Amino acid sequence: MSQTLHIRPAMREDIPTLKLVMDRAIKELLPAFLPPEQVAASQEVMGLDTQLIEDGTYYVVEAGDVIAGCGGWSRRATLFGGDHSAGRDAALVDPATDPARVRAMYTDPGFVRRGVGRLILTTCEVKAKAEGFSRSEMAATMAGEPLYAACGYQRIEPFEAETSNGVKVPLVRMGKAI
């Protein structure tokens, strides 16, 4: 029997649990798509950007009292990465000319293929559109790309995020009109 999913804004108190969900998702879901050295390197370029929580654009999906996933969107220039990632840019983008950024989407491995990612994406798209954005973009992981494609996102360009130890993590910029 599946539990009903509920989405709500993330709070600072959620951060320790969110980091656990992200760590599990990276370690358990990425190995189907990447070799071990790229999975390990992904920790450096992925993670929680607490600015999204402060902006009120980051969400938690709950199944009962368990966090099943998380993700959000941003009106800031940074396309991907957590608080610890290099090259972040907190400048606000212009919804008339720039896309909203879908950011930091993670599903707990125990809740994959149960609608968690779709619920987050739909919520992000509705909220971004309400603020005047007409497009959204993301830096998709290889594990996330199938979901985003199924939700109407198109490949814009593949690229690699280089890490401090020289390992490159493959990502793909994807976009959609909202």
C-alpha positions as CSV (number, residue, x, y, z in Angstrom):
1,M,0.0,0.0,0.0
2,S,1.5,3.4,-1.0
3,Q,1.4,6.4,1.3
4,T,0.0,9.7,0.2
5,L,2.7,12.2,-0.6
6,H,2.6,15.7,0.9
7,I,4.8,18.6,-0.2
8,R,5.8,21.5,1.9
9,P,8.4,24.2,2.1
10,A,11.7,23.0,3.6
11,M,12.8,24.5,6.9
12,R,16.2,24.9,8.4
13,E,15.4,22.2,10.9
14,D,15.1,19.7,7.9
15,I,18.7,20.2,6.9
16,P,20.3,17.2,8.7
17,T,17.7,14.9,7.3
18,L,17.9,16.4,3.8
19,K,21.7,15.8,3.8
20,L,21.1,12.2,4.7
21,V,18.5,11.8,1.8
22,M,21.0,13.4,-0.6
23,D,23.9,11.2,0.5
24,R,21.8,8.1,0.1
25,A,20.5,9.1,-3.3
26,I,24.0,9.8,-4.6
27,K,25.5,6.6,-3.2
28,E,22.6,4.3,-4.1
29,L,21.1,5.7,-7.3
30,L,24.0,7.1,-9.3
31,P,26.0,3.8,-9.5
32,A,23.6,2.5,-12.1
33,F,24.7,5.4,-14.3
34,L,28.3,6.2,-13.3
35,P,31.5,4.4,-12.3
36,P,32.6,4.5,-8.6
37,E,35.1,7.4,-9.0
38,Q,32.4,9.7,-10.6
39,V,29.8,8.7,-8.0
40,A,32.3,9.7,-5.3
41,A,33.2,12.9,-7.1
42,S,29.5,13.8,-7.4
43,Q,29.5,14.6,-3.7
44,E,31.7,17.6,-4.5
45,V,29.5,19.1,-7.2
46,M,26.1,18.2,-5.8
47,G,24.3,19.0,-2.5
48,L,22.1,21.4,-0.6
49,D,22.1,25.1,-1.4
50,T,20.6,26.5,1.8
51,Q,19.9,29.8,0.0
52,L,17.0,28.0,-1.6
53,I,15.5,27.3,1.9
54,E,16.0,30.9,2.9
55,D,14.4,32.0,-0.4
56,G,11.3,29.8,0.3
57,T,11.8,27.9,-3.0
58,Y,13.0,24.5,-1.7
59,Y,10.5,21.7,-0.8
60,V,10.3,18.5,1.1
61,V,8.1,15.6,0.0
62,E,6.8,13.6,2.9
63,A,5.3,10.1,3.0
64,G,3.8,10.0,6.5
65,D,6.5,11.4,8.8
66,V,9.4,10.3,6.5
67,I,11.1,12.6,4.0
68,A,10.8,10.8,0.7
69,G,12.6,13.5,-1.4
70,C,13.4,17.1,-1.8
71,G,14.1,19.7,-4.5
72,G,13.4,23.2,-5.5
73,W,13.8,26.0,-7.9
74,S,15.7,29.3,-7.9
75,R,15.5,32.8,-9.2
76,R,19.3,33.0,-8.8
77,A,22.0,32.6,-11.4
78,T,23.6,29.4,-10.0
79,L,22.5,26.4,-12.1
80,F,23.7,23.6,-9.7
81,G,25.7,22.8,-6.6
82,G,25.5,23.0,-2.9
83,D,26.8,25.4,-0.3
84,H,30.2,23.8,-0.6
85,S,30.4,23.9,-4.4
86,A,32.7,26.3,-6.2
87,G,31.5,28.9,-8.7
88,R,28.1,29.7,-7.2
89,D,26.4,33.0,-8.1
90,A,23.6,34.3,-5.9
91,A,22.7,37.2,-8.3
92,L,19.0,37.3,-9.1
93,V,18.0,36.6,-12.7
94,D,15.3,38.4,-14.7
95,P,12.2,36.3,-15.2
96,A,11.5,38.2,-18.4
97,T,14.7,37.0,-20.1
98,D,16.1,34.2,-18.0
99,P,14.9,30.7,-17.0
100,A,14.1,29.7,-13.4
101,R,16.6,27.0,-12.2
102,V,15.3,23.7,-11.0
103,R,17.8,22.7,-8.3
104,A,19.0,20.0,-5.9
105,M,16.3,17.3,-6.6
106,Y,16.8,14.1,-4.7
107,T,14.6,11.1,-4.0
108,D,15.2,8.8,-1.2
109,P,16.1,5.4,-2.7
110,G,13.2,3.8,-0.9
111,F,10.7,6.1,-2.7
112,V,11.9,6.0,-6.3
113,R,9.2,5.7,-9.0
114,R,6.4,6.7,-6.7
115,G,5.8,10.3,-8.0
116,V,8.2,12.2,-5.7
117,G,10.2,13.8,-8.5
118,R,7.2,14.6,-10.5
119,L,5.5,16.3,-7.5
120,I,8.5,18.4,-6.9
121,L,8.9,19.4,-10.6
122,T,5.3,20.3,-10.9
123,T,5.4,22.4,-7.8
124,C,8.6,24.2,-9.0
125,E,7.1,24.9,-12.4
126,V,3.9,26.3,-11.0
127,K,5.7,28.5,-8.4
128,A,8.2,29.8,-11.0
129,K,5.5,30.6,-13.5
130,A,3.6,32.5,-10.8
131,E,6.7,34.7,-10.5
132,G,6.8,35.5,-14.2
133,F,9.2,32.8,-15.5
134,S,8.3,31.2,-18.8
135,R,11.1,28.7,-18.9
136,S,13.0,26.5,-16.4
137,E,16.4,24.9,-16.8
138,M,18.4,22.5,-14.8
139,A,21.7,20.6,-14.7
140,A,20.5,17.0,-14.7
141,T,22.5,14.1,-13.4
142,M,22.6,10.9,-15.5
143,A,20.2,9.4,-13.0
144,G,17.8,12.3,-13.2
145,E,17.7,12.8,-16.9
146,P,15.1,10.0,-17.7
147,L,12.6,11.6,-15.3
148,Y,13.1,15.1,-16.6
149,A,12.8,13.9,-20.2
150,A,9.6,12.1,-19.3
151,C,8.3,15.4,-17.8
152,G,9.0,17.3,-21.1
153,Y,12.5,18.7,-20.5
154,Q,14.7,18.8,-23.6
155,R,18.5,18.4,-23.7
156,I,20.2,21.7,-24.3
157,E,23.8,20.6,-23.9
158,P,25.9,18.0,-22.1
159,F,28.8,19.2,-20.0
160,E,31.1,18.0,-17.3
161,A,31.7,19.5,-13.8
162,E,35.4,19.1,-12.9
163,T,36.2,18.3,-9.3
164,S,39.3,19.2,-7.2
165,N,40.8,15.7,-7.8
166,G,40.4,16.0,-11.6
167,V,37.5,13.6,-11.9
168,K,34.8,15.0,-14.3
169,V,31.1,14.4,-13.5
170,P,28.8,14.3,-16.5
171,L,25.7,16.5,-16.4
172,V,23.3,17.7,-19.0
173,R,21.6,21.1,-19.2
174,M,17.9,20.6,-19.9
175,G,15.1,23.1,-20.3
176,K,11.4,23.4,-20.7
177,A,8.8,26.1,-21.4
178,I,6.5,26.4,-18.4
